Amino acid sequence: MAFKKWLEKPVVKFLLNTLIYFAIMLVLFYLYDYSGINQAKFIYNDF
């Protein structure tokens, strides 16, 4: 019960939400970079 009461504090909620959103943003940035959207798929040589 002490843990539940600790989670109900506004500062703790804010910090946990911030960490969760930060982790989600890191995953999204990693997936965006991994997909290689800005990288050329094929370079036309000798044309």
N, C-alpha and C positions, 0 to 999 in steps of 0.2 A: 504493500500500500504506500510506502514511503516513495517508491519509484514513481508510482502513478501521480502522487501529489507533486513530485519534482517535475514531472512532464507537463503539468498544468500551469507552471509559471510562464508568464509571457516572454521573458528573456530566453528561457530554454526553448520554447516553441519557435521563437524567431530564429535562434541559432540552428536548430534542427532543420527548419524549412530552408534556411539559407544553404546549409550543407547539402541537402537533398537536391535543391535546384542547381547548385554548383556542379554536383556529380552528374546530373542529367545533361547540363550544358557541355561538360567535358566529353561525355559519351557521344553527344551529337557532333561536336567538333571533330572528334576522332573518326567517326563514321563518314563525315563529309570529306575529311582529308584522305581517308582510305579509299573512297570511291573514285578519287582522281578526277573530279569534275573539271578542274582547271588544267589538267594535263592533256597534251595532244595524244589522241589515239593512233593517228597515222600521219606521218610527215611525208609530203610529196617530194620525192627526190628525183632529179633528172627530168624535170618537166619544164 
